[in-house]
Every structure is written in structure tokens, then in C-alpha cells.
Amino acid sequence: MKNKTVILGCGRLGASLASYAANKGLNVIVVDSSKDSFDRLEEPFSGFTVTGDATDTNLLEKEAYIQTAQEVIVTTGNDNVNLYLAHLCSLVYKVPRIIVRFDDPKYEILIKDLEGVSAVYPFQLSYESIVKLGEAEE
């Protein structure tokens, strides 16, 4: 499967990104511990879903085919899990592009030396958007 994107976590953000990537024609595999999470995916969703623990390397290798992913997007609701998965994908599986979501910007220092890893911080994005809206009204 080429152009494969693996999304770890199928909350609102993960589901939206999975649907977006699938609509762009990418091969998408979404992993989440709750089968009900996949109800958030747009209909029809052309990707694949895997129910299970995203920290389970056996599941990542045999069901999500992580070792051949071009991109991994980590969006679980736990910063510590996201940090672990970013390290695992970078150092063990050598995924070329990894995007990880952290609620706490302090995690940035823990990924700064990882090859191919970028982080997104919802707090920071919200803050910047609100400041810009305020400045636009001045």
C-alpha cells in the first residue's frame, strides 16, 4: 500500500483527518481502542479501521502495517501515549513523517531531536486564532 497514512486515535481530530486523507485518495488506516470511535468517520469512508491498543507493537506491525507508512498522525487523548508513539514511530519504525498532537506545549522539548516529527498544540493554535480575531477588530 503506497501513500499510506496511519492515524493513531479516532476522536474528533483523528476522524476528521482520516476522512480528509481518504478523500484526497490516500490509503488510510485508523487505529483506536474503541470500535464506536469509528462512527465519527465520514460515510462512506474508504480507509481501513483497526480496533486495538495503539501502543501494541504487534498490532501496529501486523494490522496497521506501520513499518511501511509514509506518514503517521498521532491524535490520542493522552500526551504521554502520544509522546511514546512519536518516539516509537521515529526511532523504531523510521516513519518519514510524523505529526503528533500535544495538549501541553512543554512536550516539545521531548521530541525536538526526533527525525521527521512535528507537533501541533491545540492551546497554541486556539490562542493565536483568538488573538488575531481580537486584533482584527481593533
C-alpha positions in Angstrom: 0.0 0.0 0.0 1.7 3.2 -1.1 1.0 6.7 0.1 -0.2 5.1 3.4 -1.2 7.3 6.3 -1.7 5.7 9.7 -3.8 7.7 12.2 -3.5 6.7 15.8 -6.6 7.8 17.7 -10.0 8.3 16.2 -11.5 11.1 18.3 -12.9 14.2 16.5 -9.5 15.3 15.3 -8.3 11.8 14.2 -11.6 11.0 12.5 -11.7 14.3 10.6 -8.1 13.9 9.4 -8.7 10.3 8.4 -11.7 11.3 6.3 -9.8 14.2 4.8 -6.8 12.0 3.8 -9.1 9.3 2.4 -11.0 11.9 0.3 -7.6 13.0 -1.0 -7.0 9.5 -2.3 -4.5 8.4 0.3 -4.6 4.9 1.8 -5.6 5.4 5.4 -5.5 3.1 8.3 -7.1 4.3 11.6 -6.3 2.7 14.9 -8.4 3.2 18.0 -9.2 1.2 21.2 -12.9 1.8 20.8 -14.8 0.4 17.8 -17.5 3.1 18.5 -14.9 5.8 17.7 -15.1 4.8 14.0 -18.7 6.1 13.9 -17.1 9.6 13.7 -15.7 8.8 10.2 -17.5 10.3 7.2 -19.7 8.0 5.2 -18.5 6.4 3.0 -15.0 6.0 4.5 -12.7 4.3 2.0 -9.9 3.6 4.5 -9.3 0.7 7.0 -10.0 0.6 10.7 -8.2 -1.4 13.3 -9.6 -1.8 16.8 -7.0 -2.1 19.5 -4.3 -0.5 21.6 -2.1 1.8 19.5 0.8 1.1 21.8 0.7 -2.6 21.0 3.7 -3.1 18.5 2.3 -6.4 17.3 -1.0 -4.7 16.3 0.9 -1.8 14.7 3.0 -4.2 12.6 0.5 -6.9 11.7 -2.7 -4.9 11.3 -1.7 -1.3 10.7 1.5 -2.1 8.7 3.3 0.7 10.4 6.7 -0.3 9.1 5.6 0.8 5.5 3.7 4.0 6.5 4.8 7.2 4.8 3.1 9.3 7.5 1.7 8.7 11.0 -0.6 11.2 12.7 -0.8 10.7 16.5 -4.0 12.1 18.0 -4.9 10.1 21.1 -6.2 12.0 24.1 -3.1 11.2 26.2 0.0 13.3 25.8 2.2 10.6 27.4 0.9 8.0 24.9 1.4 10.4 22.1 5.0 11.0 23.2 5.7 7.3 23.3 4.1 6.7 19.9 6.1 9.6 18.3 9.3 8.1 19.6 8.3 4.6 18.6 7.4 5.6 15.0 10.5 7.7 14.6 13.2 5.6 16.3 11.9 2.0 15.7 9.8 2.2 12.5 11.7 5.1 10.9 8.4 6.6 9.5 9.4 9.6 7.3 6.8 12.0 8.6 5.1 12.0 12.0 2.7 14.6 13.3 1.8 14.4 16.9 -0.8 16.4 18.9 0.0 17.5 22.4 -2.2 19.4 24.8 0.8 20.6 26.8 3.4 22.6 24.9 6.1 21.5 27.4 6.3 18.2 25.5 8.1 20.0 22.6 11.5 19.6 24.2 11.0 15.8 24.3 10.6 15.5 20.5 12.9 18.3 19.3 15.7 15.9 18.2 13.4 13.2 16.6 13.8 12.9 12.8 10.7 13.8 10.9 8.5 14.6 13.9 6.4 17.8 14.0 3.9 18.7 16.8 0.7 20.6 16.9 -0.6 22.2 20.1 -4.4 23.0 20.2 -4.0 25.5 23.0 -1.4 27.4 21.0 -3.5 27.3 17.8 -6.6 28.5 19.7 -4.7 31.3 21.4 -3.2 32.6 18.2 -6.6 32.5 16.4 -8.3 34.4 19.3 -5.5 37.0 19.4 -5.8 37.5 15.6 -9.6 37.9 15.9 -9.1 40.5 18.6 -6.5 42.4 16.6 -8.7 42.4 13.5 -11.5 44.2 15.4 -9.2 46.9 16.7 
